[in-house]
Amino acid sequence: MKQYLDLLTDIMENGHEKGDRTGTGTKSIFGTQMRFNLQKGFPLVTTKKLHMKSIIHELLWFIKGDTNVKYLQDNGVKIWNEWADENGDLGPVYGAQWRNWGTVDKEHEYLLPPDACEPIDQLSVAIERIKERPDCRRIIVTAWNPSDLNKMALAPCHCLFQFWTRPLSHEERIEFIVKRDGSFNLDTGILNGTESQEKEALSNLNAPEYSLSCQLYQRSCDTFLGVPFNIASYALLTHMVAQVTNTVPGDFIWTGGDTHIYNNHFEQVKTQLSREPLPLPTLWLNPDIKDINDFKYDDIKVENYQSHPSIKAPIAV
């Protein structure tokens, strides 16, 4: 996670002092990017301990299309509590936009014309496009819905993500099967048949034909507290979508707009920058899951996560 530490350093050394909605004040730069090869480990920050339970449950909550904090609270996750109303509602935040773009509340349903469109399940559409049209340049999910912004407890920070595929080479397909199954055989158990024989065997083994990458655009980036969560969450989402589309996780690219460190996080950042990164963990997903809606918490495990101790910091609300 050297990319992340380099970003913290860049902001501390080159950031401009800016005010912000919360009144806390920040150092900020604009237009930043980090790239993570998901074949080289799961991009979970190691210079402070992250609460992976919160990351997993929040992502499952998004995928469910849920916008009430009850599910999170029932699972010991409190990260959205500050923005929820007395009933636990947040308005049409991420889950609503990902799975039900264009939903109109029942009270105003009568205002719709007779030929009004049904709500759009953007995530399902993206998954189907990866399966059916992997070269499509429109495999996008957006949470930035201008007509709903004033109804949301918090406007989307990570507001748009796009999937992209590339064909795998013959050798990459074999490498994946060996990694997945422990061997590759042409019925005889021996590699080195003709290429046509190997292609037929790969097809029989349902070997992926494409690598899947994801790029996130995040308009507002709390780099110390929020960004490590966002990197891990979207890297996890990329792995999950890759599994249900029979593709191989490629790169996760994080792109930031207003990339800032809050003034009351400076000491915590200095502590983090004094620490040496540790080896990245790996991710395990239950291989039996073939539908994005079927993932549960126990189907997702981060293995061999080594980290320095957590660093506490106040959240700007």
N, C-alpha and C positions, 0 to 999 in steps of 0.2 A: 504493500500500500504506500510505496514511496510517492506515487503520483499525488495522493491526498496530502501527505506531509509537505510536498513541494507547493501545493496550492495554499495551505495555511501560511507558509513562509512568504509566498508572493503577496498575499493580502496584508500581512503584518508589515512587510517592507515597502510595499508600493500602493497600499490602499489609500483612498481618499476619505476624509471625514465627511460623513453624511448623517442627516437626520433620518427618522423613519417613523412609520405609523405608530409604533409602540412608545416612542419618546425616549428610548434607551440610547440611541446613537450607535453608529457603526463605523468601521473601516470597510470600504467597498471597492471592488474592481468590477469590470463588466466584460462579459463574453469570454468564458473559460471552458476548458474541456479536459476530461480524463478518459482514458481507454483501458479496459480490463479484458484480458484474454481469459475467458471462462474455463479453458482447458488447462490453465496453469494454477488453478486454485480458486476457491470461493472468496470474492473480495469483501472480506469482513475486517474492519479496522482492528489491528492488534496492539496499537500503542495505548489503547484504553479498552476496557471490557464493554462490549455492547450486549444489551438485553435481547437476545435472539428470540425469546418467547414473544416479546412485544412485536417484533418485526414480522414474524410468521402470522400471528393472530391478526394483526392489522391488515396484511395482504389478503388473508382468507376472508376477512370482513369486507374489503373492497370487492373481491371476486363474488361474494354473495349478493352484492348490490345493496348492502345494508347501510343505513345512515343514522342509526341510533346506537348509542354507546353501550347498551345493555349487553350485547354479545361480548364486547371487549371487557367490560367490568366483570362479567361472569367468569372470565378467564384471567382475571388478575392484571388486566392492562388498563392503565390510567391515562395514556398519553393524549387522549382527546377530551378528557373531563373538563378542562378549562373553557372549552368553547361550547359545550352542550347546554341546552336550556333545562328547565326544571323537569321535563319529561325525558331527558336524555337525547333529544333530537338535535340534529345539526343542519337541517335543511338538505338540499340536493347536492351534497358534496360528492367525492370521488365515486363511490359505489353507484350512486344514481346516474352519474354521467357515463360511466363505463358500461353499465348494463341496461339503462333505461333512459337514454338521451331522448328528450322531448316529452317526458311524462308531464301531464297536466293534472293538478289536483282536482278531485271530484267536484269541489265547490265551483270551479270555473270550466268544467267540461262542456257545459252548454254553449260556451262561446266558440267552440271549435266548429269549423265548417264540416259538412257531411263527408267530404272526401279527405279529411285530415289524415296525415300519415300516422301509423302506429309508432310507438316508441322504438328506438333502435338499440339493440344489444351490440354495442360497438366491439366488445371483446370477442363475442362469438363470431361476428363478421370477420374480424381480423384472423381468427384461427381458421375459419373456412377458406379465406383467401390464401393463407400459407399452404394449406393442403391442396387447393385446386388451382391456384394461380401464383406459384411461388415467386415469379419475377415481377409481380405487380408492385407498382410504386405508390400504391394508395393504402398500404397496410398500416393504418394510423388509428390510434385511439386518443381522443382529446377530452380533457375535463374542463377546458376553458369554454364555458357556455355563457356568452354575454347576457342572454335573457334570464339566466338564473343566478347571476353573481350576487344580486341584492337579497337573494333568499338564503344564501349560504352563510353559515356561521364563520367560515374562513374561506376566502377565495383560494382556488387551487394554486399551490406553489409549484409542484411537479405537474405541469399542465398538459403535456403532449408527449406521446411516445410512438415510435415507428419501428416496425420490424423490416428486416432485409435478409434475403437469402443469397447464397452462392452455391453452385454445384460442388459436391465433394469429388475429389479425385478417386480413381480406382483404389489407390494405396490407402487413402484416408478411410474409405469405406471398410476395407479389410481391417485396418487398425482399430476402427470402432468396434467391429464384431469381436475381434480378439479381446479387446478391453471388456466388452459386455459379457461374452460367453466363455472367455478363457481359451478359446481355440477357434480355428476356422477350418472346416473340412469340406471336401468335395465327395462326400459319402465315404471316401477311403480314409479320411483323417489326415490327408497329406495336402499341404499347400503346393503351389507351383504347377497347377494345371494350366491349360491354355487360358488366355484372357476371357474368351467366350464362356468357357466352363466356369471360371471364377465369377463372372458376371451373373450367370444363371444361379450359381450357389448363393451369391449375395442376395439375389432377388428372392430365392426360396427362404432365406433367413430374415427377410424383411429389413435388410440393411438400409439405413437412411441414405438418401441421395443428396440432401442439402444440409448446409450449415446455416444456423439461424442466429442473427445478431439483432440487437435492440439498441436504439438511441433514445434517450430521454432528454426533453428540454424542460429545464426548471427555471422559472422566471425569477424566483426569489429564493435565495440559498443561505440558510443559517448554517454556515460551514462547520462550526464546531459541533453543534448539537444535532441538526437535522440531516445534513448531507451524508454522514456515515450510514444512517438508517435508510436513506433513499437509495444509496448505492446497493446496499444489501437487498433491499426489497425488490428493486427492479432486476437485479442479477438473479434473484430467486424466481421472479416471474418469468424471466427468459428461459431458465431451466425447465420450469413447469410447462410453458407453452411448447418448448422444444420436444418434451416428452410426449405431449398429446398430439403433436403434428408429425411425429416420427422424423425429427430433424436433430442435428447435433448442435449443442450450444456453442456459439462462436464468440463474438465480442459483445460486451456491454459498454456503450459509450454514454458518458454523462456530460451534458452540456448545460452550462449555467449562464443565466442572465446577470441580474444584480447579485454578485457573489460576495458575501460580507461576513465579518466577524463582529458580534456585538461588543460594545465597549466593556461590558462587565464579564466578558469571557477571555480577556487578554491574558490574565495570569494562568488560566487553565490551558490555553493554547501553548504558552511557554513551557508549561510542565509536559504537555504531550510532545512537543518538538524536542525535548531533551531525551526522549526514550527511543531505543532502537527497535525497529519493526521486527516481528517474529514471522516464522513461516505461515503461509496462508492455510486455513482449514480446507476441508473438502465437503461437498454436499451430497447427501443421499436422499433420493426420492423413491417412494414405493413404486417399483416397476410395473405393478399391476394396474396403476391408475392410468386410464386412457381418455378421461373426460375432465376438463379443467374444473368442473363443478363438483367433482368427487373427492378432491383433495381434502384431507382433514389434518389436524395438527400432527398426529402420530405418523403421518405419511412423509414427513419432512424432518430431516435430521442434519445438523452441522456436526461433522466429526473432526476430532483432533484440533479443536480451537484452543490455541494458546494466546494469552493476552496479558498485558500489564493491567494493573487495577483500574477500576472505573474512576472517572473524574467528574465530580458533581459540578453543575452550573445551573443558574436560574434560567427558566424559559421566558422569553419575551412574548407576552400576550397582547 
